[in-house]
């Protein structure tokens, strides 16, 4: 198992293998006229702090995944590589030591959350014990009008599709001309479907596959066609979307932030929500 695979299992890290900077997350380049210098500086600092916090969370989980082989970096090359990556990205040693000493981790699992109006949310965690983690997450979501589903597994099965996705940026460097060519390549490499989408503001071709075949598909694209992936991971795609008003959207975003802030073992959150089009 490679370091990249370890990191992918815990939610993936953008461009593993290079130093991360604030440019890795979209920041607002210009502030509104009339804002004071202090407000602008504070906004930038807050954004930088959030970036550092997210990086720490990624590597915390990466270490917890790697230590399942052996807690001694001298005997566990994967753990040693993850620690080296983390240090290169200036992750505090206290965070790494806390992850090394932690006993409460397990393989990733889903905590299923729902709210009125047919809103369904999947929170992926690797904290142990599972019952305790579910209770802690329940206490957070309750404050936002949501609750944990009593039927474990039903939401993920009935309202989401668990798939593997290999995304390729559709830019000037992309060797794929259009969706027809992407589809033909997809057939050759064994993809179950190919479509176009937008990922983090970028147009992409998405090659679908079984969640267990992500790395195989990524390698086929790269080795057989010279196509580099923008991202490769398993994900949960909603079978249908529910449109919500802006206030509901913001309420959910705030809830997700609270969950991540209070749970080191949580990063990936999936839902079936879309922001209602105000022009309609």
C-alpha positions as CSV (number, residue, x, y, z in Angstrom):
1,X,0.0,0.0,0.0
2,X,1.4,3.4,-1.0
3,X,1.3,6.6,1.0
4,X,-1.1,8.0,-1.5
5,X,-3.4,5.0,-1.0
6,X,-3.2,5.5,2.8
7,X,-4.2,9.1,2.3
8,X,-6.9,8.2,-0.1
9,X,-8.5,5.8,2.3
10,X,-8.9,8.6,4.8
11,X,-10.4,11.1,2.5
12,X,-7.6,12.0,0.2
13,X,-5.2,14.9,0.3
14,X,-4.7,17.4,-2.5
15,X,-1.6,16.8,-4.5
16,X,0.2,14.5,-2.0
17,X,3.9,14.8,-2.3
18,X,4.3,18.5,-2.4
19,X,4.3,21.3,0.1
20,X,0.8,22.7,0.6
21,X,0.2,26.4,0.5
22,X,-2.8,28.7,0.9
23,X,-3.1,28.6,-2.9
24,X,-4.4,25.0,-2.6
25,X,-7.7,26.4,-1.4
26,X,-9.7,29.1,-3.3
27,X,-9.4,32.3,-1.3
28,X,-11.3,35.5,-2.0
29,X,-8.7,37.6,-3.8
30,X,-10.4,40.9,-3.3
31,X,-12.3,42.2,-0.4
32,X,-15.3,44.6,-0.6
33,X,-14.6,48.3,-0.8
34,X,-14.7,50.0,2.5
35,X,-13.4,47.1,4.5
36,X,-10.6,48.1,6.9
37,X,-7.1,46.7,6.6
38,X,-7.6,44.9,9.9
39,X,-10.7,43.1,8.5
40,X,-8.8,42.1,5.3
41,X,-5.9,40.8,7.3
42,X,-8.2,39.0,9.7
43,X,-10.1,37.4,6.8
44,X,-6.8,36.1,5.3
45,X,-5.6,34.8,8.7
46,X,-8.9,33.0,9.4
47,X,-8.7,31.4,5.9
48,X,-5.1,30.3,6.6
49,X,-6.0,28.9,10.0
50,X,-8.8,26.9,8.4
51,X,-6.4,25.5,5.8
52,X,-3.9,24.5,8.5
53,X,-6.6,22.9,10.5
54,X,-7.8,20.9,7.5
55,X,-4.3,19.7,6.7
56,X,-3.8,18.6,10.3
57,X,-7.1,16.6,10.2
58,X,-6.0,14.9,7.0
59,X,-2.7,13.8,8.4
60,X,-4.1,12.9,11.8
61,X,-6.4,10.3,10.1
62,X,-3.6,9.2,7.7
63,X,-1.3,8.4,10.7
64,X,-4.2,6.6,12.4
65,X,-4.7,4.5,9.3
66,X,-1.0,3.7,8.9
67,X,-0.5,2.6,12.5
68,X,-2.7,-0.4,12.0
69,X,0.4,-2.1,10.5
70,X,2.7,-1.2,13.3
71,X,3.1,1.9,15.6
72,X,6.9,2.0,15.2
73,X,8.0,4.0,12.1
74,X,11.2,2.0,12.0
75,X,9.2,-1.1,11.4
76,X,6.4,0.4,9.4
77,X,7.6,2.1,6.2
78,X,4.1,3.4,5.3
79,X,3.8,5.1,8.7
80,X,7.3,6.5,8.2
81,X,6.4,7.9,4.8
82,X,3.1,9.5,6.1
83,X,5.0,11.1,9.0
84,X,7.6,12.5,6.5
85,X,4.8,13.9,4.3
86,X,3.2,15.5,7.4
87,X,6.4,17.1,8.6
88,X,7.2,18.4,5.1
89,X,3.8,20.2,5.2
90,X,4.6,21.7,8.7
91,X,2.0,19.7,10.6
92,X,2.6,20.2,14.4
93,X,4.5,17.4,16.1
94,X,1.9,17.5,18.9
95,X,-0.8,16.5,16.3
96,X,1.3,13.6,15.0
97,X,2.1,12.4,18.5
98,X,-1.6,12.5,19.5
99,X,-2.5,10.5,16.4
100,X,0.3,7.9,17.2
101,X,-0.9,7.4,20.7
102,X,-4.6,7.3,19.8
103,X,-6.3,3.9,20.4
104,X,-9.8,4.8,19.2
105,X,-9.7,4.2,15.4
106,X,-11.3,1.7,13.1
107,X,-12.0,1.3,9.4
108,X,-14.1,4.1,7.9
109,X,-17.9,3.8,8.4
110,X,-20.9,5.9,7.8
111,X,-23.1,7.8,10.3
112,X,-26.4,8.4,8.5
113,X,-28.2,11.7,9.2
114,X,-31.6,12.9,8.0
115,X,-33.8,16.0,8.3
116,X,-37.3,17.0,7.3
117,X,-38.0,17.5,3.6
118,X,-36.1,14.4,2.4
119,X,-32.6,15.6,3.3
120,X,-30.1,12.8,3.8
121,X,-26.5,13.2,4.9
122,X,-23.7,10.6,5.2
123,X,-20.9,11.4,7.7
124,X,-17.8,9.2,7.2
125,X,-15.8,8.6,10.4
126,X,-13.1,6.2,11.6
127,X,-13.5,6.9,15.4
128,X,-14.0,4.0,17.8
129,X,-16.2,2.9,19.5
130,X,-18.8,3.4,16.8
131,X,-21.7,3.8,19.2
132,X,-20.0,6.6,21.1
133,X,-19.1,8.4,17.8
134,X,-22.7,8.2,16.7
135,X,-24.0,9.7,19.9
136,X,-21.5,12.5,19.7
137,X,-22.4,13.3,16.1
138,X,-26.1,13.1,17.1
139,X,-25.6,15.8,19.8
140,X,-24.2,18.1,17.1
141,X,-26.8,17.6,14.4
142,X,-29.7,17.8,16.8
143,X,-28.9,21.5,17.3
144,X,-29.5,22.0,13.6
145,X,-32.8,20.2,13.3
146,X,-31.3,16.9,12.1
147,X,-31.2,13.4,13.7
148,X,-29.4,10.1,13.3
149,X,-31.3,7.5,11.2
150,X,-32.3,4.5,13.4
151,X,-32.1,2.2,10.3
152,X,-28.3,1.7,9.9
153,X,-27.4,1.3,6.2
154,X,-30.8,2.3,4.8
155,X,-29.9,5.8,3.7
156,X,-26.7,4.9,2.1
157,X,-28.3,2.1,0.2
158,X,-31.6,3.7,-0.8
159,X,-30.6,7.2,-1.5
160,X,-27.0,7.1,-2.6
161,X,-24.9,5.2,-5.0
162,X,-21.4,4.1,-3.8
163,X,-19.0,4.5,-6.8
164,X,-15.4,5.0,-7.7
165,X,-14.6,8.1,-9.6
166,X,-11.4,9.0,-11.5
167,X,-11.7,12.7,-12.5
168,X,-9.6,14.2,-15.3
169,X,-9.3,18.0,-15.6
170,X,-10.8,19.2,-18.9
171,X,-8.2,21.9,-19.6
172,X,-5.6,22.8,-22.2
173,X,-3.4,20.0,-21.0
174,X,-6.1,17.4,-21.3
175,X,-5.5,15.0,-24.3
176,X,-9.2,14.2,-24.4
177,X,-11.1,16.4,-27.0
178,X,-14.7,15.7,-26.1
179,X,-17.1,13.4,-24.2
180,X,-17.3,11.0,-27.2
181,X,-13.5,10.4,-27.0
182,X,-13.7,10.2,-23.2
183,X,-16.5,7.5,-23.6
184,X,-14.4,5.5,-26.0
185,X,-11.4,5.6,-23.7
186,X,-13.6,4.7,-20.8
187,X,-14.8,1.6,-22.6
188,X,-11.1,0.6,-23.2
189,X,-10.0,1.0,-19.6
190,X,-13.1,-0.7,-18.1
191,X,-15.0,2.3,-16.8
192,X,-18.7,1.6,-16.0
193,X,-19.7,5.1,-17.1
194,X,-18.2,8.4,-18.2
195,X,-19.7,11.9,-17.8
196,X,-18.9,15.5,-17.5
197,X,-19.1,17.5,-14.3
198,X,-17.6,20.4,-12.3
199,X,-15.2,19.7,-9.4
200,X,-14.0,22.6,-7.3
201,X,-14.8,25.0,-10.0
202,X,-13.0,23.0,-12.8
203,X,-14.6,21.2,-15.7
204,X,-13.8,17.5,-15.5
205,X,-14.4,14.2,-17.2
206,X,-15.5,11.6,-14.6
207,X,-14.7,7.9,-15.2
208,X,-17.0,5.7,-13.0
209,X,-16.0,2.3,-11.7
210,X,-16.6,0.0,-8.7
211,X,-15.3,1.6,-5.5
212,X,-12.6,-1.2,-5.2
213,X,-11.3,-0.6,-8.7
214,X,-10.4,3.1,-8.4
215,X,-6.6,2.6,-8.3
216,X,-6.8,0.1,-11.2
217,X,-8.7,2.5,-13.4
218,X,-6.4,5.4,-12.6
219,X,-3.4,3.3,-13.6
220,X,-5.0,2.2,-16.8
221,X,-5.7,5.8,-17.8
222,X,-2.2,6.9,-17.0
223,X,-0.2,3.9,-18.4
224,X,-2.4,3.1,-21.4
225,X,-3.4,6.6,-22.5
226,X,-1.0,9.0,-20.8
227,X,-3.9,10.6,-18.9
228,X,-3.2,12.0,-15.4
229,X,-6.0,12.1,-12.9
230,X,-7.0,15.2,-11.1
231,X,-8.5,13.0,-8.3
232,X,-9.3,9.3,-7.8
233,X,-11.5,8.2,-4.9
234,X,-14.6,6.4,-3.9
235,X,-17.6,8.5,-3.2
236,X,-21.4,8.5,-2.6
237,X,-23.5,10.1,-5.3
238,X,-27.1,11.0,-4.4
239,X,-29.7,9.3,-6.6
240,X,-31.8,12.5,-6.6
241,X,-31.3,16.0,-5.3
242,X,-33.4,18.1,-3.0
243,X,-33.4,21.9,-3.6
244,X,-33.3,24.0,-0.5
245,X,-33.5,27.7,0.3
246,X,-30.2,29.7,1.1
247,X,-30.9,29.7,4.8
248,X,-31.2,25.9,4.9
249,X,-28.0,25.6,2.8
250,X,-26.1,27.8,5.2
251,X,-27.4,26.0,8.2
252,X,-26.1,22.7,6.8
253,X,-22.7,24.2,5.9
254,X,-22.4,25.5,9.5
255,X,-23.4,22.0,10.8
256,X,-20.7,20.3,8.7
257,X,-18.1,22.7,10.0
258,X,-19.0,22.0,13.6
259,X,-18.9,18.3,13.0
260,X,-15.4,18.5,11.4
261,X,-14.2,20.9,14.2
262,X,-15.3,18.5,17.0
263,X,-14.4,15.2,15.3
264,X,-10.8,14.7,14.2
265,X,-11.8,11.4,12.5
266,X,-14.4,13.0,10.3
267,X,-13.8,14.8,7.0
268,X,-15.9,13.5,4.2
269,X,-19.5,14.4,4.3
270,X,-22.0,13.6,1.5
271,X,-25.6,14.9,1.0
272,X,-28.4,15.0,-1.5
273,X,-28.8,18.8,-1.3
274,X,-28.6,21.5,-3.9
275,X,-29.1,25.3,-3.5
276,X,-32.5,26.4,-4.9
277,X,-32.2,28.4,-8.1
278,X,-33.5,31.9,-7.1
279,X,-34.2,32.8,-10.7
280,X,-37.0,30.2,-11.0
